[in-house]
Amino acid sequence: MAVPYGPLLVVEDTLHVLDLLAVTLRFKGYPVVTAKNGEEALERIAEERPALIITDILMPRMDGFALMYALRKNPKTHQIPVIFLSATYVTPEDREFALKLGAVRFLVKPVDTAEFLLTIAEILTDGAPVLPPLMSKEEFYRGYRKRLEEKLSEKTNQIARTERLLQTLPAEQKPAFEALLTEASAQKQEIQDELDQLYKILSEENTSE
C-alpha cells in the first residue's frame, strides 16, 4: 500500500507491543520504522520524515505528550499526523489534552486491529490534517503537569489497593496480582521521572526570569 511520503513511525517502549504493531503494518504493505521513546523518535524523524507517527504516551526519557509538543513547535515536523495509543492515559481529560496538542486520533489499548488499520488508511488518504493552534509554552506546561500529577495519583492509589488485596489473597492467586503490582510500580516511576523533569524545567525558567 502506497503512502504519501516516508515510512510510518511506531513509538512504543513495550517491546512485544512494538513488534506486534510493526508486524501488523508491514503485513499490510506499509514501510515501518520504530523507536522506543520520544527522544529516539526525534532522532528517527531527523533521518527520514515519516508519513505518520503512531505513539504510546507513557514512555521513559520522553513521553508521547512531550514528543507531540516538540513536533508541533518545529516548522519542519508540525504537520506530521500523530495517532496516540494508550492504556494508561484513558480519561476524557487525557483525550482532550491529546487532541488539543494536535493528535489526529486517540485510541485506547488494546486496539482493535481492523479499527487501527482503517484509521491509518483514512489519515493517509485525507491529506494534511487541520490542526488546532499551537499551545503556548505556559499552556502546555500547565496541562502537561496536571495530566502527570493526576496520573501519578491514580497509580499511587492503584498500588495501595493492590498491596492491601495481596495481604488477603490465597497463595495461588497472588502471582497475577504481584505482576500487576510490578507493572504499576514501574509505570508510577516513569510518570514520576517525567514529572521531576518537568519540575526542573519550570524551576529553571522561574529562576531565569
Contacts in CASP RR format, 6 or more apart in sequence:
PFRMAT RR
TARGET T0000
AUTHOR 0000-0000-0000
METHOD contacts of the structure
MODEL  1
MAVPYGPLLVVEDTLHVLDLLAVTLRFKGYPVVTAKNGEEALERIAEERP
ALIITDILMPRMDGFALMYALRKNPKTHQIPVIFLSATYVTPEDREFALK
LGAVRFLVKPVDTAEFLLTIAEILTDGAPVLPPLMSKEEFYRGYRKRLEE
KLSEKTNQIARTERLLQTLPAEQKPAFEALLTEASAQKQEIQDELDQLYK
ILSEENTSE
1 28 0 8 1.000
1 29 0 8 1.000
1 30 0 8 1.000
1 121 0 8 1.000
3 30 0 8 1.000
3 31 0 8 1.000
3 51 0 8 1.000
3 52 0 8 1.000
3 124 0 8 1.000
4 51 0 8 1.000
4 124 0 8 1.000
4 127 0 8 1.000
5 49 0 8 1.000
5 51 0 8 1.000
6 31 0 8 1.000
6 48 0 8 1.000
6 49 0 8 1.000
6 50 0 8 1.000
6 51 0 8 1.000
7 30 0 8 1.000
7 31 0 8 1.000
7 32 0 8 1.000
7 33 0 8 1.000
7 48 0 8 1.000
7 50 0 8 1.000
7 51 0 8 1.000
8 25 0 8 1.000
8 30 0 8 1.000
8 31 0 8 1.000
8 32 0 8 1.000
8 33 0 8 1.000
8 50 0 8 1.000
8 51 0 8 1.000
8 52 0 8 1.000
8 53 0 8 1.000
8 54 0 8 1.000
8 120 0 8 1.000
9 32 0 8 1.000
9 33 0 8 1.000
9 34 0 8 1.000
9 35 0 8 1.000
9 41 0 8 1.000
9 44 0 8 1.000
9 45 0 8 1.000
9 50 0 8 1.000
9 52 0 8 1.000
9 53 0 8 1.000
9 54 0 8 1.000
9 55 0 8 1.000
10 18 0 8 1.000
10 21 0 8 1.000
10 22 0 8 1.000
10 25 0 8 1.000
10 32 0 8 1.000
10 33 0 8 1.000
10 34 0 8 1.000
10 35 0 8 1.000
10 54 0 8 1.000
10 55 0 8 1.000
11 34 0 8 1.000
11 35 0 8 1.000
11 36 0 8 1.000
11 37 0 8 1.000
11 38 0 8 1.000
11 40 0 8 1.000
11 41 0 8 1.000
11 53 0 8 1.000
11 54 0 8 1.000
11 55 0 8 1.000
11 56 0 8 1.000
11 59 0 8 1.000
11 64 0 8 1.000
11 67 0 8 1.000
12 18 0 8 1.000
12 21 0 8 1.000
12 34 0 8 1.000
12 36 0 8 1.000
12 55 0 8 1.000
12 56 0 8 1.000
12 59 0 8 1.000
12 85 0 8 1.000
13 36 0 8 1.000
13 37 0 8 1.000
13 56 0 8 1.000
13 58 0 8 1.000
13 59 0 8 1.000
13 60 0 8 1.000
14 56 0 8 1.000
15 36 0 8 1.000
17 56 0 8 1.000
17 109 0 8 1.000
18 34 0 8 1.000
18 36 0 8 1.000
21 54 0 8 1.000
22 32 0 8 1.000
22 34 0 8 1.000
24 113 0 8 1.000
24 116 0 8 1.000
24 117 0 8 1.000
25 32 0 8 1.000
25 120 0 8 1.000
26 32 0 8 1.000
28 117 0 8 1.000
30 120 0 8 1.000
33 44 0 8 1.000
33 48 0 8 1.000
33 50 0 8 1.000
34 44 0 8 1.000
35 41 0 8 1.000
35 43 0 8 1.000
35 44 0 8 1.000
36 59 0 8 1.000
37 59 0 8 1.000
37 60 0 8 1.000
37 61 0 8 1.000
37 62 0 8 1.000
37 63 0 8 1.000
38 55 0 8 1.000
38 59 0 8 1.000
38 61 0 8 1.000
38 62 0 8 1.000
38 63 0 8 1.000
38 64 0 8 1.000
38 66 0 8 1.000
38 67 0 8 1.000
39 61 0 8 1.000
39 62 0 8 1.000
40 61 0 8 1.000
41 53 0 8 1.000
41 55 0 8 1.000
41 62 0 8 1.000
41 67 0 8 1.000
42 62 0 8 1.000
42 67 0 8 1.000
42 70 0 8 1.000
44 50 0 8 1.000
45 53 0 8 1.000
45 71 0 8 1.000
45 77 0 8 1.000
45 80 0 8 1.000
49 76 0 8 1.000
49 77 0 8 1.000
49 80 0 8 1.000
50 80 0 8 1.000
51 80 0 8 1.000
51 124 0 8 1.000
52 80 0 8 1.000
52 81 0 8 1.000
52 82 0 8 1.000
52 83 0 8 1.000
52 120 0 8 1.000
52 123 0 8 1.000
52 124 0 8 1.000
53 71 0 8 1.000
53 80 0 8 1.000
53 81 0 8 1.000
53 82 0 8 1.000
53 83 0 8 1.000
54 82 0 8 1.000
54 83 0 8 1.000
54 85 0 8 1.000
54 120 0 8 1.000
55 64 0 8 1.000
55 67 0 8 1.000
55 68 0 8 1.000
55 82 0 8 1.000
55 83 0 8 1.000
55 84 0 8 1.000
55 85 0 8 1.000
56 64 0 8 1.000
56 84 0 8 1.000
56 85 0 8 1.000
56 86 0 8 1.000
57 63 0 8 1.000
57 64 0 8 1.000
57 65 0 8 1.000
57 84 0 8 1.000
57 85 0 8 1.000
57 86 0 8 1.000
57 88 0 8 1.000
57 89 0 8 1.000
57 94 0 8 1.000
57 98 0 8 1.000
58 64 0 8 1.000
58 86 0 8 1.000
58 87 0 8 1.000
58 88 0 8 1.000
58 89 0 8 1.000
58 151 0 8 1.000
58 187 0 8 1.000
58 190 0 8 1.000
58 191 0 8 1.000
59 190 0 8 1.000
60 190 0 8 1.000
60 193 0 8 1.000
62 70 0 8 1.000
63 190 0 8 1.000
63 194 0 8 1.000
64 84 0 8 1.000
65 97 0 8 1.000
65 98 0 8 1.000
65 101 0 8 1.000
65 144 0 8 1.000
65 147 0 8 1.000
66 144 0 8 1.000
66 194 0 8 1.000
68 82 0 8 1.000
68 84 0 8 1.000
68 98 0 8 1.000
68 101 0 8 1.000
68 102 0 8 1.000
68 103 0 8 1.000
69 101 0 8 1.000
69 135 0 8 1.000
69 140 0 8 1.000
69 144 0 8 1.000
71 77 0 8 1.000
71 78 0 8 1.000
71 80 0 8 1.000
71 82 0 8 1.000
72 78 0 8 1.000
72 101 0 8 1.000
72 102 0 8 1.000
72 131 0 8 1.000
72 134 0 8 1.000
72 135 0 8 1.000
73 134 0 8 1.000
78 131 0 8 1.000
78 134 0 8 1.000
79 128 0 8 1.000
79 129 0 8 1.000
79 131 0 8 1.000
81 104 0 8 1.000
81 123 0 8 1.000
81 129 0 8 1.000
82 102 0 8 1.000
82 103 0 8 1.000
82 104 0 8 1.000
83 103 0 8 1.000
83 104 0 8 1.000
83 105 0 8 1.000
83 106 0 8 1.000
83 107 0 8 1.000
83 119 0 8 1.000
83 120 0 8 1.000
83 123 0 8 1.000
84 98 0 8 1.000
84 103 0 8 1.000
84 105 0 8 1.000
84 106 0 8 1.000
84 107 0 8 1.000
85 107 0 8 1.000
85 108 0 8 1.000
85 109 0 8 1.000
85 111 0 8 1.000
86 94 0 8 1.000
86 106 0 8 1.000
86 107 0 8 1.000
86 108 0 8 1.000
86 109 0 8 1.000
87 108 0 8 1.000
87 109 0 8 1.000
87 110 0 8 1.000
88 151 0 8 1.000
88 187 0 8 1.000
89 98 0 8 1.000
89 147 0 8 1.000
89 151 0 8 1.000
90 108 0 8 1.000
91 150 0 8 1.000
93 147 0 8 1.000
93 150 0 8 1.000
94 106 0 8 1.000
94 147 0 8 1.000
94 151 0 8 1.000
95 106 0 8 1.000
97 143 0 8 1.000
97 144 0 8 1.000
97 147 0 8 1.000
98 106 0 8 1.000
99 106 0 8 1.000
99 132 0 8 1.000
100 132 0 8 1.000
100 135 0 8 1.000
101 132 0 8 1.000
101 135 0 8 1.000
101 140 0 8 1.000
102 131 0 8 1.000
102 132 0 8 1.000
104 123 0 8 1.000
104 129 0 8 1.000
104 131 0 8 1.000
105 119 0 8 1.000
105 123 0 8 1.000
107 115 0 8 1.000
107 116 0 8 1.000
107 119 0 8 1.000
123 129 0 8 1.000
141 198 0 8 1.000
141 201 0 8 1.000
141 202 0 8 1.000
144 198 0 8 1.000
145 195 0 8 1.000
145 198 0 8 1.000
145 202 0 8 1.000
148 191 0 8 1.000
148 194 0 8 1.000
148 195 0 8 1.000
148 198 0 8 1.000
149 195 0 8 1.000
151 191 0 8 1.000
152 188 0 8 1.000
152 191 0 8 1.000
152 192 0 8 1.000
152 195 0 8 1.000
155 184 0 8 1.000
155 187 0 8 1.000
155 188 0 8 1.000
155 191 0 8 1.000
156 188 0 8 1.000
158 184 0 8 1.000
159 181 0 8 1.000
159 184 0 8 1.000
159 185 0 8 1.000
159 188 0 8 1.000
162 177 0 8 1.000
162 180 0 8 1.000
162 181 0 8 1.000
162 184 0 8 1.000
163 181 0 8 1.000
165 177 0 8 1.000
166 174 0 8 1.000
166 177 0 8 1.000
166 178 0 8 1.000
166 181 0 8 1.000
169 177 0 8 1.000
END
